[in-house]
């Protein structure tokens, strides 16, 4: 099973450190993950994992083959190939993943001020399209009973989610 982890274009090193922690790797392995692709954006890998600053890294740990990279022109192929996605709470990433109907855990970046991403994640969580948590609780969330039973966002009314985002950003 392939797990894809993304931070988008930003820096979210705490998420990368957390997903590579022994506790999370054990949980991922216990739910069947044997491959992981990590897109770490403008951030850094932990020093013990970094092989080349610009080219990322490839390694195996806890019986999981892990490939890490900074950026690609599009993450869509990695998202489509994934059986589980863990990512930041950016609106673009959230909308793309929930429209695919993939199991999705959103990690809230607690360092962000005026965290509108948290509001979006909460609303999509209420709709049962994703699970959301913070880094310290990721390992526990990986075994949440509804993780692999999340709902695909209904594609019939894209205006509703657009209006919600605009209202949260103060455009409506």
Secondary structure, DSSP 8 states (H G I E B T S, - for coil): -EEEEE-TTS--HHHHHHHTSHHHHHHHHHTT--EEEEE-TTS---TTT-SBTTTBEEEEETTEEEEEES--S-SHHHHHH-SEEEE---HHHHHHHHHHT-EEEEEE-TT-SS-HHHHHHHHHHHTTS-EEEEGGGHHHHTT-TTGGG-----GGGHHHHHHHHHHHHT--
